[in-house]
Amino acid sequence: MRLGERLGDRGLLILVLLVLALIVIAERVIVTQLTPDPPLSSWSDDENGASAVYEWLDQLGYDLAERRIAQFAVPEDVGLVLMLEPSTEVTSNELAILSDWVAREDGVLIVSGAGFPARTVYAHFGYPLSQPNIIEMAEMGPLSINQESPFLDWVDVQGEFAVNVTLETFDWAPELDQVVHTTIDGAPFIVSYSLEGGQVIFVPETSVFSNQGLSGEANRDLLLNLLAQQGAGSRIWFNEWHHGERELDFSNGQISGPLDWLRFTTAGRAVLLVLVVVFAFMLLQGRHLGRPQPLPESLTRRGPAEYVDALATLTRQTGDTEIVREHAYARFRRRLIKRYRLDPVITDEKMVERLGRIKSAEMAEQTAVILRQLQRTDQTELELIDLQKQIDEFMEENL
């Protein structure tokens, strides 16, 4: 017998839908797990990510612009752009947009990174494409910066930098109209480049902006100094465009996987609508299932009394009355707390005091007596039975 004949039309349709759902889920899980977040991404919680910096600035009250955009352009009313270790190519058109924004809007562009995309940005502003100088921490020992040209609103940097293994600095570019603000061992560490009313600041050492680096007090002070250079706009923008994080614009073919196709394209939404209509038809036209019929051997069952008797016999034979006492104690407290709306973690003494105010001193005294008896660990089985009778009478009278 074929699979279609065994399942029927409805079963085959359900099977196909389940297979499609599994394919979509598997694709999304695989993409998520196999594609790590880029370094210094404001969404990344890794040590070399920058989510801690983003959340820290948000807590400090900075106005942060939307990180995802559909077409590359600096968002409106942005005064400072953070381009942190770009992982995708920075095209000449995008560099022209950034340069025009810095000059026209008196903005501040901060670039950090040592990869090829970051060095492409350095080269655009006149700095060589050579690898930045590397200062080995093992040779340098404790690191401290030398302030050459102070920033406006400078905050004294205290302590040592929290960096991983090395510290990256710039090559000198004496022919440019640059300002070297800080150096380490004579090598430029923070360099700014004026562009009409705005400026571009280069900080090649990426650990200054990382989640791990933010734990260092010197790194936080240095970051506050950089943020103090914010331009005319009131907002700060983390440039996630060059980390591949972009708002989907399907007019330009920005579709990532079948899930995006189903959710955002016209054809995909049509497929989802058809599936919803088919499901609704099956739901309305289907027959209700009958009541479940138990198997013949399952009809013979033990009655509740047998289980109670078995449990009592087991407790009597083992001589373990502690479980019974603890259960009675917890049940008694729970019923009082629920009935009189008391705090679930209230102590026995506070409970007795509260009941005396709510009900009466006589009831509070009875409650205290029962609680003291329930806390005794040396009671026999007969004493527990008598105590349970007292609890039942108390409950019937007061609850």
C-alpha positions in Angstrom: 0.0 0.0 0.0 1.4 3.4 -0.9 2.1 6.2 1.6 -0.6 8.4 0.1 -3.3 5.7 0.3 -2.4 5.0 4.0 -2.4 8.7 5.1 -5.2 10.0 2.9 -5.4 13.5 1.4 -5.6 15.3 4.7 -2.8 13.3 6.3 -0.5 13.9 3.3 -1.2 17.6 3.4 -0.4 17.8 7.0 2.8 15.8 6.5 3.9 18.2 3.7 3.2 21.2 6.0 5.2 19.7 8.8 8.1 19.0 6.5 8.1 22.6 5.2 7.9 24.0 8.8 10.9 21.8 9.8 12.9 23.0 6.8 12.3 26.7 7.7 13.1 26.1 11.4 16.3 24.1 10.5 17.4 26.8 8.1 17.0 29.5 10.6 18.8 27.6 13.4 21.7 26.7 11.2 22.1 30.2 10.0 22.0 31.6 13.5 24.4 29.1 15.0 26.9 28.9 12.1 27.1 32.7 11.5 28.7 34.4 14.5 28.2 38.1 15.1 30.9 40.3 13.7 33.5 41.8 16.1 32.3 45.1 17.8 28.7 44.5 16.7 26.3 46.3 19.0 24.2 43.2 19.1 27.0 40.8 20.0 27.4 39.6 23.6 30.8 38.0 23.0 33.9 39.4 24.6 34.8 41.2 21.4 31.3 42.5 20.8 30.0 46.0 21.6 26.5 45.3 23.1 27.7 46.4 26.5 28.8 49.8 25.1 25.4 50.3 23.5 23.5 49.4 26.6 25.9 51.5 28.7 25.3 54.6 26.6 21.5 54.0 26.7 21.6 53.9 30.5 23.7 57.1 30.5 20.8 58.8 28.7 22.4 59.2 25.2 19.9 59.4 22.3 20.8 56.4 20.1 19.5 56.3 16.5 18.0 53.2 14.9 20.8 50.8 14.0 19.2 49.1 10.9 18.6 51.1 7.8 17.4 50.1 4.3 19.7 52.3 2.2 23.1 53.5 3.4 22.8 57.1 4.7 23.5 58.7 8.1 20.1 58.9 9.9 18.6 62.3 10.6 19.8 64.5 13.5 22.9 62.3 14.2 25.9 64.1 15.6 28.3 61.2 16.0 28.8 58.0 14.0 30.6 55.0 15.5 32.1 52.8 12.7 33.6 49.9 14.8 35.6 47.3 12.9 33.5 47.1 9.7 33.4 43.6 8.4 32.0 44.3 5.0 33.4 46.4 2.1 33.1 50.2 2.5 32.4 51.3 -1.1 33.6 54.6 -2.5 30.0 55.8 -2.7 29.5 55.1 1.0 32.8 56.8 1.9 31.6 59.8 -0.1 28.3 59.9 1.8 30.2 59.8 5.2 32.7 62.5 4.1 29.8 64.7 2.9 27.9 64.2 6.1 31.0 65.1 8.3 31.6 68.3 6.3 28.0 69.4 5.7 26.4 68.5 9.0 29.5 69.3 11.2 29.4 65.7 12.3 32.0 63.5 14.1 33.0 60.1 12.6 34.8 57.7 14.9 36.5 54.8 13.2 38.1 51.9 15.0 39.5 48.7 13.6 42.6 47.1 12.0 40.9 45.0 9.3 41.0 45.8 5.6 37.6 47.6 5.5 38.7 49.9 8.4 42.1 50.6 6.7 40.1 51.4 3.5 38.5 54.2 5.5 41.8 55.4 6.8 43.2 55.5 3.3 40.2 57.5 2.1 41.2 60.3 4.5 44.8 60.2 3.5 46.4 57.6 5.8 48.4 54.7 4.4 47.0 51.2 4.0 49.9 49.7 5.9 49.2 47.6 9.0 49.0 49.7 12.1 51.9 49.6 14.5 51.7 46.8 17.1 52.9 47.4 20.6 53.4 44.2 22.5 52.1 44.4 26.0 54.6 41.8 27.2 57.4 44.2 26.3 55.7 47.4 27.4 54.4 46.3 30.8 51.7 48.5 32.3 50.3 50.8 29.6 49.4 54.5 30.1 48.6 57.1 27.5 50.4 60.4 27.0 48.1 63.3 26.3 49.5 65.4 23.4 46.5 67.6 22.3 43.6 67.4 24.8 40.1 66.8 23.8 37.4 69.4 24.7 35.7 68.4 28.0 38.6 66.0 28.7 38.0 63.6 31.6 41.1 62.4 33.3 41.9 58.8 32.3 42.6 56.7 35.4 44.2 53.3 35.6 45.5 51.0 32.8 43.8 50.0 29.6 41.9 46.8 29.4 43.3 45.3 26.2 43.7 41.7 25.1 47.3 41.1 24.0 48.5 44.0 21.9 47.8 47.6 21.4 47.5 49.0 17.8 48.6 52.5 16.9 48.8 54.6 13.7 51.7 55.4 11.4 52.6 59.0 11.3 51.1 61.0 8.4 53.0 64.4 8.8 51.7 65.7 5.5 48.1 65.8 6.7 46.3 68.4 8.8 46.0 65.9 11.7 45.9 66.3 15.5 47.5 63.6 17.5 45.6 63.6 20.8 47.3 60.7 22.6 50.4 58.6 22.1 51.8 55.5 23.6 55.6 55.1 23.6 55.7 57.9 21.0 53.3 56.2 18.6 50.0 57.9 17.8 47.0 56.3 19.5 44.1 58.7 18.9 44.3 60.9 15.8 41.6 63.4 14.6 41.3 64.8 11.1 39.4 68.0 10.5 37.0 68.2 7.5 35.5 71.6 7.3 33.1 72.0 10.2 33.3 68.3 11.3 36.1 65.9 12.2 37.1 62.2 11.8 38.6 60.5 14.8 40.7 57.3 14.4 41.1 54.8 17.2 42.6 51.7 15.8 42.7 49.8 19.1 39.3 48.0 19.0 39.3 46.7 22.6 38.5 50.2 23.8 34.9 49.6 22.5 34.5 45.9 23.3 32.4 44.3 26.0 35.6 43.1 27.7 37.3 46.4 27.4 34.4 48.3 28.9 35.2 46.7 32.3 38.4 48.8 32.5 38.0 52.2 34.1 40.5 53.8 31.7 38.6 52.5 28.7 35.3 54.0 30.0 37.0 57.4 30.7 38.5 57.4 27.2 35.1 56.5 25.6 33.5 59.4 27.5 36.1 61.7 26.1 35.4 60.5 22.6 31.7 61.0 23.0 32.2 64.5 24.2 33.3 65.4 20.7 29.7 64.8 19.4 28.8 67.2 16.5 25.7 69.3 15.9 23.2 66.4 15.9 21.7 65.1 19.1 21.9 61.4 18.4 24.6 58.7 18.2 24.5 56.1 15.5 26.2 52.7 15.6 27.0 51.9 12.0 25.7 48.3 11.7 25.4 48.6 7.9 29.0 47.5 7.6 28.3 44.5 9.9 25.7 43.3 7.5 22.8 44.3 9.7 20.3 46.1 7.4 16.6 46.7 7.3 15.1 44.5 4.6 14.2 46.3 1.4 12.9 43.7 -1.1 12.8 46.2 -3.9 16.6 45.7 -4.0 16.5 41.9 -3.5 17.5 41.9 0.2 16.0 38.5 1.0 17.7 36.2 3.5 16.3 32.7 3.5 12.8 31.2 2.9 11.4 32.6 6.2 12.0 36.2 5.0 10.5 35.3 1.6 7.3 33.9 3.2 6.9 36.9 5.6 7.8 39.9 3.4 7.2 39.1 -0.3 3.9 39.2 -2.1 4.2 35.6 -3.3 5.3 34.4 0.2 2.3 36.0 1.9 0.1 34.5 -0.8 1.4 31.0 0.1 0.8 31.7 3.8 -2.8 32.9 3.0 -3.5 29.7 1.1 -2.2 27.6 3.9 -4.4 29.5 6.4 -7.5 29.0 4.1 -6.7 25.3 3.8 -6.3 24.9 7.5 -9.6 26.7 8.2 -11.4 24.5 5.6 -10.0 21.3 7.2 -11.0 22.6 10.7 -14.6 23.5 9.6 -15.2 20.4 7.5 -13.6 17.9 9.8 -15.6 15.6 12.1 -15.2 15.7 15.8 -13.4 12.8 17.3 -15.4 10.5 19.5 -14.7 9.9 23.2 -11.6 7.8 23.8 -12.4 4.2 24.4 -10.0 2.5 26.8 -8.5 -0.9 26.1 -10.2 -3.8 27.8 -7.3 -4.5 30.1 -7.3 -0.9 31.3 -10.9 -1.1 32.6 -9.8 -2.9 35.8 -8.3 -0.3 38.0 -7.6 0.2 41.6 -9.9 2.3 43.5 -8.8 5.5 45.4 -9.3 3.8 48.7 -6.8 1.1 47.8 -4.1 3.7 47.1 -4.8 5.5 50.4 -4.7 2.2 52.3 -1.5 1.1 50.6 0.2 4.4 51.5 -1.0 4.3 55.1 0.3 0.7 55.4 3.7 1.6 53.9 4.0 4.5 56.4 3.0 2.3 59.3 5.5 -0.4 58.4 8.4 1.9 57.9 7.6 3.9 61.1 8.3 7.1 59.2 5.7 9.5 60.5 7.8 12.6 59.8 6.4 12.8 56.2 2.9 12.7 57.5 3.6 15.4 60.1 5.3 17.7 57.5 2.4 17.2 55.1 -0.2 18.1 57.7 1.8 21.1 58.8 2.2 22.5 55.3 -1.5 21.8 54.5 -2.7 23.5 57.7 -0.6 26.6 56.9 -1.6 26.7 53.3 -5.3 26.7 54.1 -5.0 29.5 56.7 -2.9 31.6 54.3 -5.3 31.1 51.4 -8.4 31.7 53.5 -7.2 34.9 55.2 -5.0 36.2 52.4 -1.7 36.1 54.3 1.8 36.4 53.1 2.9 32.9 51.9 6.3 33.2 53.7 4.9 34.5 57.0 6.3 33.0 60.1 4.1 31.0 62.6 4.4 33.8 65.2 3.3 36.5 62.8 0.5 34.3 61.5 -0.9 33.8 65.0 -0.6 37.6 65.7 -2.4 38.4 62.5 -5.2 36.0 63.1 -5.7 37.5 66.5 -6.3 40.8 64.9 -8.4 39.5 62.0 -10.6 36.9 63.9 -10.3 36.5 67.6 -7.8 35.9 70.3 -9.4 32.5 71.0 -8.9 31.3 67.4 -5.3 32.6 67.4 -4.6 30.6 70.6 -6.0 27.4 69.0 -3.9 28.0 65.9 -0.8 28.5 68.0 -1.5 25.2 69.9 -1.9 23.2 66.7 1.2 24.7 65.1 3.3 23.8 68.2 2.0 20.3 68.1 2.7 20.0 64.4 6.3 21.1 64.9 7.0 18.3 67.4 9.1 15.5 65.9 8.6 12.9 68.6 4.9 12.1 68.0 3.5 8.7 67.7 1.0 7.5 65.0 -1.9 7.7 67.4 -1.0 11.2 68.5 -0.8 12.3 64.9 -4.3 10.8 64.3 -5.7 12.7 67.3 -4.0 15.9 66.1 -5.5 15.5 62.6 -9.0 15.2 64.2 -8.4 18.4 66.1 -7.3 20.1 62.8 -10.4 18.9 61.0 -12.7 20.2 63.8 -10.8 23.5 63.8 -11.1 23.8 60.0 -14.8 23.0 60.1 -15.4 25.6 62.7 -13.3 28.5 61.4 -12.9 28.0 57.7 
